[in-house]
Amino acid sequence: MKTRLVVSMAAFGLLAGSAFAQSSTVTGAAGGAVTGAVVGGPVGAAVGGVAGAIAGTAIDPPPEKVVTYVQEQPLPPSEAVVQDQIVVGRALPETVVVTPVPDNPTYAYAVVNHKRIIVQPKTRTVVRILE
């Protein structure tokens, strides 16, 4: 019985690894549950699912229409320079001016350190960095 359980867990681990390899942006409850199950079994799946749902809803990538809009906007005459590293999931400093995306008010953008940054305007949280 124990041998079957170990073999089943190993097979599940390989399948989970394949899922992560195919999609580098596994987020939300599903991603947290898979990671939690691999690490901690059924209890880990439950805890990972809850944690993943919280993180996944906070940092979902913007729709492609928003990304295209931001990429097509002309660069401003002056852009913000920030000493801290800009990272997805962290808020932009209050000194950085963000511009709302007209067709999607849940997103705004700024140009910081020669990069276009898409943020959630209410929290100023970075959701994507465009190179």
N, C-alpha and C positions, 0 to 999 in steps of 0.2 A: 504494500500500500504506500509506504513512504517513497519507494522508488518511483512509482507513478506520479506522485505529487512533485517530486524533484524534477522528473522529466517534463511534466506539464509546465512547471514554473520556468524551466530553461527554455522550452519552446515559446512560451508567452514572452519571455524576455527577448528572444530573437525577433519575434514578430513586432514587438514594441520598438526595437532598435530599427527595424526596417521602416516602420511608420515615421520615425524621427528622421531617418535618412532621406525619405522621399519628400518630406515637407519640413523645412527648417523653421517654420513659424507655427508650430503646434502650440496653441494658446488656449486659455479658458479652462473650463471644467474638464473637458476631455483630455487635454494635455496634462493637466494636474493629476487626474485620476490614473492615467497610464503610468506617469512617473511615480506616483505614490504607490501603485500596485507593485511595480518592479522593485521598489526599495523596501516597502513595508507590508506587502500583502494586502488583504482586504481592508484592514484598518487604514493602512497607508493610502489606499485608493480613495477612501472616503475623505480623509484629511486633505489629500492632494487635490481632489475634485473641488472641495470648498475653496482652498487657497488659490487654485487655478482659475476658478470662476471670478474671484475678486480681482486678481491680477489681469485676467483676460478682458474683463469689461473695462478696466481702467486704461489699458493701452492697446486697444484694437487698432490695427492699421487703418489709415484713412482710405476712402474709396478711390479708385483709379481716376475718377473724374476730378477729384480735389487735387490729386498729385499732378495731373496734366495741367490744370489751371495754374497752380503755383509755378510749375516749370515754364509756362508760357509768359509769365509776368516779367516786364522789364526790371532790370536791377535798379534799385534806388540810387540816387546820386551819392548818398553816403550810407554806409551800412554799419551795424553795430559790431564792436570788437569786444569780446569777453575773454578774460583771462582763464576762467574756469572751463573745464572740458564740458561740451554740450553732449548730453547723454539722453537717450530715449528713456522716459520714465521720470526724469527730473524736470523741475520747473525752470523756465528761463528767468533770469533776473528781471526785476521790475523796471530797470533802466532800458530794456530792449522794447522797442515799439513793435507791436504786432498788428497786422492788417487782417481784418475778417475776410473770409472767402464768401463772396456775395450769394452764391446759390446754395451754400451749406454753412449756416451760422454756427454749427458745432465745431468748426475748424477755423483757424487763422494761421498766418505765416509771418515769418520774419527772415531777413538775411543777416546771418551772424557768422563772422570769421570766414567770409567767402562761401558760405553754404546756406542753402535754403532750408529752413526749419519749419515743419508743420506742427502746430500746437493745438491744444484745447484751450480756447480763449478764457474760459472762466477760471481755470486753475493754472494756466500757462505751462501745462505739462507737455513736454516734447513727445510727439507720437511718431514722428518720422524725420529723418535727416536725409536730404537729397544732396547727392554729390555733384 
